[in-house]
Amino acid sequence: MNPLLQYSLKALIAVSPIVLLYFYYLRNFVFHQSAAERIRYLALGIFSSSICILLQFALPRFESDWYDAFVAAALVEEGVRFLMIYFRVRYSSANFTAIKGIFDSILLGLGFSFAENLHYALTSSGYVILLRCISSVPLHVIASGIMGYFVSYHYLLRADPHFLSRRRVALLWAFGIPYIIHAIFDFLLFSGGRSNYVVPLILIGGYLLLDYYVSRGRTLFGRDLLEVLEIDADESEIIERQRDYEKWINFTQAQEPARLSVFMRGWSRFSVVLMLGLCLFAGGTFFWLTDVREFMGMNQEILLSLLVLMPLAIATIIFITDKLNTLYIRQYLVRLPGGAMVSIRNDRLDLETISLDVHPRGIFINENDRMEVGDRLDVTFYQGSNRIRLPARVSFLNRGMNQLPQGALLQFTRLSARFIFFRWKFYFNKIWNRIKYNYRHVFRGRP
């Protein structure tokens, strides 16, 4: 084959999944953004890939899969990508939202994959490019999207003086989660053999995690609205969840009018045909590969991963795309009222009430007449004979805004290990109560 035609064909194969993923995510993120802005973030991804290639050439060489995966690949690439996303979010406009940060980060990941795939198209064989198209490109999108969510969340939080502040913890998650996913993914690929069988599972798990954070990003208020309300992202989440509880209480508890479902809607005819086609292809290829030890220079493990497990992974992702309600547990299982007893005290207040929800950073109560923003107080949770005491301050009061619940938002100023254990036990009990509630009212039809 003509060398120019060969390189053109490999480049076309390398770029095709990037184009498909671009239009997929463009369809799923509905907000105004000019073509110039999208091109800018794709270009930033291409630029970051060039920086990574130069840094990787400058690093010392070691014959170690661990070093190649955890340092030369994941640490360099995620480190450069983190800086790009961080500065993109930091210098964003006043109407910035988390969902914009996630989408721009995905564009950056696609630009990174575009440059990296073209590099491999010029230096590698055809099957390496094919393997990258259906594995590494989705990985970079997943890592970039997760990183974009946490950097955006960090930007929507109010600064606080603690060493492990909420903003610093969000940045640690922003780098740590994509880095771990990327490093393990590369290590399995570099190790070869049966390790290749785990790669599709990482892609499925990573896609579910990204879809969950995209769903959470959609529920967060934008920067301009948070500034108007004088709250941050954590506090807005507490208020929103309190509103969900109040909606539940206002309805007849014996029968909820709108029950959330794990799956939100049916599958299109095209999706069903594509899923069945991929599954049939994977099944037929599997039986063929049982008699084939090597084909076109690839061993059986690579062939099984590339031609059997990867199509099944893609079919699984198609199965759950736009169908799985990733916020099901947060929105339904723990929405059932079952509040914790709380006492709230300071030098001029002695109050006992019920908090319908316990957030990691604070609680919302309906009492607000004897409080002012900035008040310091002690919050004590009752757990059987145990008492868990936390210092808190009033960070938000709503006395007349009908769009939000009436009451006071108390933000914890210091957490304890006992409180973290209490909170997880609290949520476990709520999920268990929801299961019992469903059993009585949905399956047995009892009031």
Sequence and secondary structure as in RCSB ss.txt:
>XXXX:A:sequence
MNPLLQYSLKALIAVSPIVLLYFYYLRNFVFHQSAAERIRYLALGIFSSSICILLQFALPRFESDWYDAFVAAAL
VEEGVRFLMIYFRVRYSSANFTAIKGIFDSILLGLGFSFAENLHYALTSSGYVILLRCISSVPLHVIASGIMGYF
VSYHYLLRADPHFLSRRRVALLWAFGIPYIIHAIFDFLLFSGGRSNYVVPLILIGGYLLLDYYVSRGRTLFGRDL
LEVLEIDADESEIIERQRDYEKWINFTQAQEPARLSVFMRGWSRFSVVLMLGLCLFAGGTFFWLTDVREFMGMNQ
EILLSLLVLMPLAIATIIFITDKLNTLYIRQYLVRLPGGAMVSIRNDRLDLETISLDVHPRGIFINENDRMEVGD
RLDVTFYQGSNRIRLPARVSFLNRGMNQLPQGALLQFTRLSARFIFFRWKFYFNKIWNRIKYNYRHVFRGRP
>XXXX:A:secstr
  HHHHHHHHHHHHHHHHHHHHHHHHHH  S   HHHHHHHHHHHHHHHHHHHHHHHHS   S HHHIIIIIIHH
HHHHHHHHHHHHHHHT  TT  HHHHHHHHHHHHHHHHHHHHHHHHHHS HHHHHHHHTTHHHHHHHHHHHHHHH
HHHHHTS   SSTT HHHHHHHHHHHHHHHHHHHHHHHHHH GGGGGGHHHHHHHHHHHHHHHHHHHHHS  HHH
HHHHT  HHHHHHHHHHHHHHHHHHS TTS SS   SB S   HHHHHHHHHHHHHHHHHHHHHTT SEETTEEH
HHHHIIIIIHHHHHHHHHHHTTTB TTHIIIIIT S   EEEEEEETTEEEEEEES   SSEEEES  TT  TT 
EEEEEEEETTEEEEEEEEEEEEESS TTS SEEEEEESS  HHHHHHHHHHHHHHHHHHHHHHIIIIIS   
